[in-house]
């Protein structure tokens, strides 16, 4: 009786093992899973981006109104956006391997005041943005990552519908 039960279980077990092995064989396939590619001027400057996540020193920074923190640029290298309360603009380039080259001397921001908590978030965002040195585009162009080389500064955006 036990032998009969084993004879039924072994083929099912072997079929399951074959499915697992076949699945693992495709894990190295470059089309599997989410992809992340180095940004370029065309992919980074292809529309308006709204911030979804800000990490500084590996820690998430709470942001009250992430949609009020935006980034956009054109292929001439003019960057601009909203930083919570104020707007900013400056010049930058993105190399073909995703390296960001900021012209820090060109950056300017409006100087409106607001609630202290939002002003602090704005300061953290602008400081983080100026510290980024790499751009990556992922999720078929739906997400933009700006970060520093170590990953201590990490800003993630989603493409805006506007």
N, C-alpha and C positions, 0 to 999 in steps of 0.2 A: 504494500500500500504506500509506504514512504517512497519507494522507487518510482511508482507511478506519478506521485506528486512532483518529484524532482524532474522527471522526464517532461512534465508540462512547464515547469518554471524555467528550466535551462534555456529552451528556445526563446522564450520571452526576454529573459535576461540578456542573452546574446544579441537579440535584435536591438534592445535598448543600448547596449554597449556599442554596437555598430553605428547607431544614430549619433551618439555622443562623439565618437571618433571622427565621423564624417563632418560634424559641425566644427570640431576643433581644427580640422585640416584647412578650413577656410578662414580661420581667425587672422591670419597674416595678410589676407586680401586687402588691398589698399582701399577698396570701396566699402569695406565693412565699418560700421560705427560712425560717430560724428567726426567730421574732418575739420582740421584747423590749418589754414594756409597763411604764409606771410602776406601781409597786406601790400598793396601798391597804391599809387596815387589814384588809379582808376577805381579800385575796389573800396578804398577808405573814403574817397571824396565823391562817392556816388549817391549822396543824399544826406538827409538829416538823421542823426543818431540821438536817442534818449538814453540816459544813464539808467542802469538797473542795479549795478553793484559797484561799490567803492571799497577797496581794501588798502589799508596802509599798514606796513610792517606785519603783513599777514593777518590782520584783524579787520573784520567788516566794520565799516563806519556807518552808523545809522543815518539815513537821509530822509527827512520828513516828506519831501516832495521830489522824488527822483525825476519826474517828467520835466521839472524846471531846470534840470542840468542837461544841457545838450551840447553836441559837437557837430559841426559841419565844416566842410572845406571844399574848395574847388580845385581843379587840376592845375591852376596857376599857383597853388600853394597858399592861398588865403584861407586861414582858419578862423572860425568864429563860433559863437554859441552863447547860451545862457548859463550862468553860474549860480543859480538860485535866485538872487535878487538882481544882480547886474548882468551886463553883457560884456563879452570880451572878444578881442580879435588879435590876430598876429599872423606870422608867416611860418610855414613849415614845408618840408619835403618828405616824401616817403620813398625810399629806395626800392628796387625790385626785390630785395630780400627782406623787406619789412622793417628796415631801420628807419626811425623817425629822426629827422634833423630839424630841430626847432631854431628859429631865429629869435632868441629870447629878447633881444633889444627891440624887437618890433611889437611886443605884446603891450596891449593897453586894455583897460577896463573902465566902465563907468563907475561912479563912486556914490551910488545911492545907498542909504542906510536902511536897515530893516531890523527885525527881531534878532536879539543877540544869538540865539541858537542857530538861526538860518545864516547869519553872518559868519559864524564859526564853521558851519558846513561848507559855505562858499570858500572860505580861506583854505580849508583842507582840500577841497576839490581842485582849486587853482594851483595849489602847491603840488598836489599829486600829478595833475595834468602836465605841468612843466617838467616834472621828473621822469616822464615816460620816454622810452627810447625804442620801443618795438611796437609794431602793429600787426595784429592777426585778424583774419576774417574767418568766421566759421558758420556752421549751419546754413550752407549754401548762400552765403552773403547776407544772412539775416542778423548776424551778431558781429560786433566789432570789439576787439580786446586791445586796449592800450596799456602797456606795462613797462616796468624797468627790466633790466637784464636779470636781476636776481628774483623777480616776482614779488618783491616787497611792496611795490606799488602796482595795483591792478585795478583797471577801470573797465567794466563791461557795459556795452551799450546794445540796444536793439534798434533796428531800423524803424524810423518813425513812419506813420501812415501819412503824415503831412508833407 
